[in-house]
Amino acid sequence: MPFVQGYHNDYRMAVDFLNDFISEGEKRFRIRDGNNWKAHQDALDSWKDARRLLKAWANRASHGG
């Protein structure tokens, strides 16, 4: 996650971090399967579930003023 200075950094939410984890995790978070490497699908699925729940429960924009 790139550093954002000042005001914009204060308004980043956990969903922003999870989006970056998921997008980077598909390429970089891998486990060994015999002689090959594959994406760690269990972790990616957990992150996607967490993101879905955060959007529904913790998104301040979805709860009005």
CORCOR-V362791 format. One record per residue. N is the residue number from 1. SS is DSSP state (A for helix, B for strand, O for the rest). OMEGA is omega as a letter, one per 40 degrees, with the letter a starting at -180 (none if undefined). NEAR is the number of other C-alpha atoms within 10 Angstrom. Layout:
n=<N:N>
ss=<SS:SS>
omega=<OMEGA:OMEGA>
near=<NEAR:NEAR>
//
This chain:
n=<1:2:3:4:5:6:7:8:9:10:11:12:13:14:15:16:17:18:19:20:21:22:23:24:25:26:27:28:29:30:31:32:33:34:35:36:37:38:39:40:41:42:43:44:45:46:47:48:49:50:51:52:53:54:55:56:57:58:59:60:61:62:63:64:65>
ss=<O:O:O:O:O:O:A:A:A:A:O:O:O:A:A:A:A:A:A:A:A:A:A:A:A:A:A:A:O:B:B:B:B:O:O:B:B:B:B:O:A:A:A:A:A:A:A:A:A:A:A:A:A:A:A:A:A:O:O:A:A:A:A:O:O>
omega=<a:i:i:a:i:a:a:i:a:a:i:a:i:i:i:i:i:i:i:i:a:a:i:a:i:a:a:a:a:i:a:i:a:i:a:i:i:i:i:a:i:i:i:i:i:i:i:i:i:i:i:i:i:i:a:a:a:i:a:i:a:a:i:a:none>
near=<10:6:7:10:8:8:8:9:11:9:9:11:13:14:19:12:12:19:15:12:17:19:12:12:18:15:11:13:17:15:12:10:9:7:5:8:11:14:16:16:14:9:15:18:12:12:18:17:11:15:20:13:13:16:14:12:11:15:14:12:8:10:9:6:5>
//
